[in-house]
Amino acid sequence: MAWKLPSLDNVLFVMSACTFIQFIQEEAIQSCQLACFLAFRAKNYKAVSMAMTTTRGVLLDHLKAVNENVGWLAPYSRPAFQDFITATELTLAVYDELLLSALK
């Protein structure tokens, strides 16, 4: 049985698809973080909590899962998305501190 190498077009398609999925997840996180920022400005702390909970408990977990499980399919973008995950975790920690200070 002869081995057949995948065509370069197919490899590029898989790499692009993986990156695109991560990009859409990144955009969802950014949208939620904008909601959090706007809620802080409006002093609506319930909305802040909702945005943080959604980011932390849903969106960030999805991006982490894709990056950890199939991110190797797009090695040129995996580190960038890992950096975005790290930055988002830091942002959530900062928002935690701001929320605690605001509620005192």
Beta strands, then each sheet from edge to edge (+ up, - down):
end
